[in-house]
Amino acid sequence: MKLSTRASLGTAALLLCAATVMTACGGGGAGNTNAGNELRVGRTGSIDGMSGDSCLGPASIQTMPMIYGSLLVNTPDGQGITGGLASDFKYDDKALTYTLPIRPEAKFSNGSAVTANDVVFSINEWRKGTVGGGYYEMIKGASAIDEHTVRIDLKRPDTFLPALLTWCTSTVYPANYAGSSPEEFFKKPIGAGPYQVDSWQNPGASEQITLSKNPNFYIPQKPSVDKIVITSSTDSAQQTLAYQSGQLDVIEQIGADDAPNVPSAEVIKSKPSQSMDLFLNKRRPVLADERVRQAISLAVNRADIATIQDGFVTAAVGVIPTNVPNSVAGSNPQRFDLDAAKKLMAEANPGPVNVTLAFEGGSSTVSNVANLIRDQLGKIGVTVTLRPSDSATIYDFGKSGDYDILMSTVTAISPTAFDPIGFLVVAWYPWTGSDMSVIQPEYTRGISTFDDAAKNAAVAAIQDDATKQSTLVGLYNQVAAYAVKPYVKGINPLPYRMWDAAQVQIERTGSA
Amino acid sequence: MTSHRFAFIGKRIVQTIPLLLVVLVAVFSMLKLVPGDPARQVAGPRASEAQIAVVREQLGLNESLPAQFFGYLSRIVHGDLGMTANGALHVSDVIRQNAPVTALVLSITIVFTALIAIPLAMLASHRPNGVIDRGLQVMATFGVGIPTFWMGIVLLAVVALPTGAFPTGGWGDTFAEQLRASTLPALALSISVAPILFASLRSSIIEVKRSDYYTAARAAGVEGSRLIRKFVLRNAAVPPIALLAALTTILLSGVVVVEATFGLPGLGQTLVEGAKKRDFNVVQGLTLLFTVCVVGVNLLGDVLIAIVDPRVELS
């Protein structure tokens, strides 16, 4: 029997509909509640690639260590650094060297041992990196002392390197990429982290990364979860629905906007850390007078702003993220004092002050904060025009100087206050036209010593300088929050917007 | 197909080349006007000016604008859409991986649209301006007015979440999972497209039923499905086919929205992400692809009209 074209098309359409209905009724697959020893994680953001050199965003910061591990890692409380693939580190401040003993039990996912040669190769790759190469400019060279010991020679005293070795840019590769070209290697990388890459589907905004347990991971009995499936989406509300339906076990970085849709007991938070600051462009004539900038800082009611994200932020007293080692307040913390602000404005007598406030407009919470700031500054006669933008444009405004006031975040990704301070030194201080005479030497002092008292003194001096110059105005410190199903144990969010996947377990009871 | 039709298709394909060039120039120029430094985006906020300069050199952003454009054009001619800005992937690989998602969603949307619009248009045209016709026209007006993202959210909240029959997002590994993942996005999209097809088809059917040949066919004893297929739908299909190009544009813009609402890894999402990240090669590659799609559907529409209605001359 020969079917006509129309009949064929009609039949195909009917079959498609029938198949859709049957698959919908049949269950299984993407819409199901996960019942195995598999963790389904949702996030709004995609990785920047599989190379450590391209590791920039939160998705990469979380994912790269899961695959590659790192020589040093954060302590579980996030307040220190401990051994990872290297069991320890030793600093010689006379010879200006670090010595790192590599764990003999450390192996790549293909079963080969992690050797000193692999680490030396990796360090040389980091230094050559287009994006991250500059971070390692303090390194003079690296050499293998023996099969399991690496020595790093420095150009100058530097105590920041251990923190840098926890970063996702410091990924350990097999020497010569195990015989592959870098391009081939990064399609399906080999690492020594707790998980290995099974697949990376549809790279981009809605990518899916499937990881399976690395059978050769150096910590015995870890990881305990067999498989992790990470799904990205641009829409946080869609992620929340997927979590509610049981399609996801964890949502990374859930915001204050979406948190009410998740049972409060299932929202796990880090200590408040990521700092949201205002950056005042000193090069603008209207903001050139220090008294005007100080008045703006004093007019910002941080407690009121914090109430917009109740439970997710704490009011700032400085510009450095809190709950990071050595992040101490200055002797003259930033504060709200409307009378003092008005008095300073009267003294400065700047005439009409009209400024724009650029901020990331994609977040309703940040937009609400911007509106509140406009109202608060209105009380001292500063007229604010809001300028919502996206994150790419915000940094472009910052660099080009085409702004009056910007609102943006400052984040630590490793346990030292000198991590975000380094960011301020290369970015926001020069971009705001701030005087570098305090921050530059204090930063150098802070990263040249392991003495906590000296580090704290340097940070306090930087905080006081920020209060005095008021080109940087702290608003609040934000938690990193995760929605986590009750049967998922061991997710311990660090202030650095990451969790240790090796420690996670799934403990289902009954039909949970 | 006659040689005349082949000549027509060949001529139309040649005519699309200047159009594609204009689109490429427009997209290239617009991307250059958009604020946001791609080199900084790739290098990250912590990068020093020296690092950013190296990235800028690697991305070829130090060259003059004409040199950048003609370099891009030369690569396209050789089938190379370039790398993603961070150098991690070939743009063509990204398109190859994500295109099947968009293709499946659009295919199901077209089927749903046809299944909704054709029977309802026939029903409405049975008694023009009757109660059913008026009711369906009101519904069609609502359908066109409902934003696709809102319909998507409603379907998620009313269908996916309580029943668990469809995923609230994501794609899936097997074809069955992917079919399920595409169903609600396609339904959301077809609810906004079907009313347009319905309105066009309804008018055409009413017009056909008023024609002499329809009356003659009935008088000659042609009835039932033969009458509908051979005399009504075939003749009424011409205006809706002419609408194809407009519908394709609506579908391509709508798919961007539903892919975001349902977290589908399709080309729409890739385009949005590319624009956010100032990934020029991705945006240019996808714009080129979408333009080719629209032009291709236009051409297909012309050929289909000529096949359906022999009175139409391809010239």
Interface residues (C-beta under 8 A of the other chain):
Chain A: R6 A13 L16 C17 A19 T20 T23 A24 C25 G26 G27 G28 G29 A30 G31 N32 T33 S46 D48 G49 M50 S51 S54 L56 T130 V131 G133 G134 Y135 F186 Q201 N202 P203 G204 A205 S206 E207 Q208 T231 S232 S233 T234 D235 A237 Q238 Q239 L241 A242 Q244 S245 G246 Q247 S389 D390 A392 T393 Y395 D396 F397 K399 G422 F423 V426 A427
Chain B: P35 G36 D37 R40 Q41 V42 A43 G44 P45 R46 A47 S48 A50 Q51 V54 V55 Q58 T84 N86 G87 A88 L89 V94 Q97 N98 V101 I108 V111 A114 L115 I153 L156 A157 A160 L161 G164 A165 F166 P167 T168 G169 G170 W171 G172 D173 T174 A176 E177 L179 R180 A181 T183 R229 E259 A260 T261 F262 G263 L264 P265 G266 Q269 T270 V272 E273 G274 K276 K277 R278
